[in-house]
Amino acid sequence: MNPLTRLVCLLVVTGFLSGCMPSSLLDDPGVSLPAKRSKQTYSQEAIDLNDKAVELSTIDQNEAARLYDKALEIAPGYYVAYSNKATLLIGQKNFVDVISCFERLSNLQPQMAERYVGWAYCLHSTGNESEARRRLRFAIAAYNERLKEKPGDPNILINRALAAYLSGEIELARSEIELVLESNPDSEMAKHLLKALQAPNKNNDPWNLIFD
């Protein structure tokens, strides 16, 4: 499983509680998301090219990348192909090119919080820590937008805490995970994350929790 896939899996299968968090970072990350884009339809040819590229992504990455590019030539707004291409590039540690994908994705799907996290990882990997932290704030803002539709959703709130952790707010993230366990004592992912946060952190790099 490549790093971005592991990241998305980790960000999807976790749990938290809303309304108990006095953190200004979580409640007000200090950034504003672009307006949400209306739903679009894409040509079947672009969809088929993307699907074929996904099949080839572990067999022939060069051909997969070519097919993603072809799909995007046909449907420049096809965010799924951008997302999948970003996954491919991150696995190759091609951080410069993947940052360009994330820039485009943020315009096409400004509410896609997980991609802001992936974008932040690439910036972190290229030494741009201040901009990486800013991308994480956008991720938190995107999670806050989701909470407006699903108040108190445990998955969204643990994701938001993870974004805070990755931005360096380790104690804040730990306290948030402890809160989820108070309300969701059977949450295996919360238990796992709390254990990871309490363990010694390799090289003092929060990203090692996901990408090590």
C-alpha positions in Angstrom: 0.0 0.0 0.0 1.5 3.4 -1.0 1.9 6.3 1.6 -1.1 8.3 0.3 -3.4 5.3 0.4 -2.3 4.6 4.0 -3.0 8.2 4.8 -6.5 8.2 3.3 -7.3 4.9 5.1 -6.1 6.3 8.4 -8.1 9.5 7.9 -11.3 7.7 7.1 -11.6 5.0 9.7 -11.3 7.0 12.9 -13.7 8.5 15.5 -14.2 11.7 17.6 -16.7 13.9 19.4 -17.7 17.5 18.6 -18.5 20.5 20.9 -15.9 19.7 23.6 -12.9 21.3 22.1 -11.8 24.7 23.2 -8.9 24.9 20.8 -8.7 28.0 18.7 -6.8 26.1 16.0 -9.6 23.5 15.6 -12.5 25.9 16.0 -11.0 28.7 13.9 -8.0 27.6 11.7 -7.7 31.2 10.4 -8.2 30.4 6.7 -11.2 30.4 4.3 -11.9 27.7 1.8 -12.7 28.5 -1.8 -16.4 28.2 -2.7 -17.7 24.7 -3.2 -17.8 23.7 -6.8 -21.0 22.4 -8.4 -21.2 18.7 -9.3 -19.9 18.0 -12.8 -20.2 15.1 -15.2 -17.2 13.7 -17.2 -16.8 11.9 -20.5 -16.9 8.1 -20.3 -13.6 8.0 -22.2 -11.8 9.9 -19.5 -13.4 7.7 -16.8 -12.3 4.6 -18.7 -8.7 5.9 -19.0 -8.6 6.7 -15.3 -9.9 3.2 -14.4 -7.3 1.6 -16.6 -4.5 3.7 -15.1 -5.6 2.6 -11.6 -5.3 -1.1 -12.8 -1.8 -0.4 -14.1 -0.6 1.7 -11.1 1.2 -1.2 -9.4 2.4 -2.8 -12.7 3.5 0.0 -15.0 3.6 3.4 -13.3 4.8 5.2 -16.4 1.9 4.0 -18.5 -0.5 4.7 -15.6 0.8 8.3 -15.5 0.4 8.6 -19.2 -3.2 7.4 -19.0 -4.0 9.8 -16.2 -2.6 12.7 -18.3 -4.7 11.5 -21.3 -7.8 11.5 -19.2 -7.1 15.0 -18.0 -6.5 16.2 -21.6 -10.0 15.0 -22.4 -11.6 16.2 -19.1 -9.4 18.9 -17.5 -11.7 19.2 -14.6 -11.8 15.5 -13.8 -10.6 15.7 -10.2 -10.6 11.9 -9.7 -7.8 11.5 -12.2 -5.8 14.3 -10.5 -6.3 12.6 -7.2 -5.1 9.3 -8.5 -2.2 10.8 -10.3 -1.2 12.5 -7.0 -1.3 9.2 -5.2 1.0 7.7 -7.9 3.5 10.6 -7.7 3.6 10.6 -3.9 4.5 6.9 -4.0 7.4 7.9 -6.3 8.4 10.7 -3.9 7.9 13.1 -6.9 6.9 15.9 -4.5 7.4 18.8 -6.9 5.0 17.4 -9.5 2.5 16.2 -6.9 2.3 19.6 -5.4 1.1 20.9 -8.8 -1.6 18.2 -8.7 -2.7 19.3 -5.3 -2.9 22.9 -6.4 -5.2 21.9 -9.2 -7.2 19.7 -6.9 -7.8 22.4 -4.4 -9.5 24.5 -7.1 -11.6 21.6 -8.3 -12.5 20.1 -5.0 -11.9 22.7 -2.2 -13.7 20.6 0.4 -11.4 17.6 0.0 -9.6 17.8 3.4 -7.5 14.6 2.9 -5.8 16.2 -0.1 -4.8 19.2 1.9 -3.1 16.8 4.3 -1.3 15.1 1.4 -0.3 18.5 0.0 1.1 19.4 3.4 3.1 16.2 3.5 4.7 17.1 0.2 5.5 20.6 1.3 6.9 19.2 4.5 9.0 16.7 2.5 10.5 19.6 0.4 11.3 21.6 3.5 8.5 24.2 3.3 7.2 23.8 6.8 5.4 27.1 7.1 3.3 26.4 4.0 2.8 22.8 5.1 1.2 24.1 8.3 -1.0 26.4 6.3 -2.3 23.6 4.2 -3.1 21.7 7.4 -5.2 24.7 8.5 -7.1 24.4 5.2 -7.6 20.7 6.0 -9.1 21.7 9.4 -11.3 24.2 7.7 -12.6 21.5 5.3 -13.3 19.2 8.2 -15.2 22.0 9.9 -17.3 22.4 6.8 -18.2 18.7 6.9 -19.1 19.1 10.6 -21.8 21.6 9.6 -23.5 18.8 7.7 -22.7 16.1 10.2 -22.3 17.7 13.6 -20.5 15.5 16.1 -19.4 13.0 13.5 -16.6 10.9 15.1 -14.7 10.2 11.9 -14.5 13.9 11.0 -13.3 15.0 14.4 -10.5 12.5 14.7 -9.3 13.6 11.3 -9.4 17.1 12.5 -7.3 16.2 15.5 -4.8 14.4 13.3 -4.4 17.5 11.2 -3.6 19.4 14.4 -1.1 16.8 15.4 0.7 17.0 12.1 0.9 20.7 12.4 2.9 20.2 15.6 0.0 20.5 18.2 0.8 17.2 19.8 -0.7 17.8 23.2 -3.8 19.2 21.6 -4.2 16.1 19.5 -3.6 13.8 22.4 -6.3 15.6 24.5 -8.7 15.3 21.6 -8.1 11.6 21.3 -8.6 11.2 25.0 -11.9 13.0 24.7 -13.1 10.6 22.0 -12.3 7.6 24.1 -14.4 9.1 26.9 -17.4 9.0 24.6 -16.3 6.1 22.4 -14.4 3.7 24.7 -14.6 0.9 22.1 -12.9 3.0 19.3 -10.0 0.8 18.3 -8.5 3.5 16.1 -8.6 6.1 18.9 -6.9 3.6 21.1 -4.3 3.0 18.4 -3.7 6.7 17.8 -3.4 7.5 21.5 -0.8 4.7 21.9 1.1 6.0 19.0 1.1 9.6 20.3 2.3 8.4 23.7 5.2 6.4 22.2 8.6 7.9 21.4 8.4 9.7 18.0 11.1 8.8 15.6 13.2 11.8 14.7 10.6 14.0 16.4 8.6 14.1 13.1 4.8 13.8 13.5 4.5 12.6 9.9 6.2 9.3 10.9 2.8 8.3 12.5 1.4 8.0 8.9 4.3 7.7 6.5 6.9 5.7 8.4 
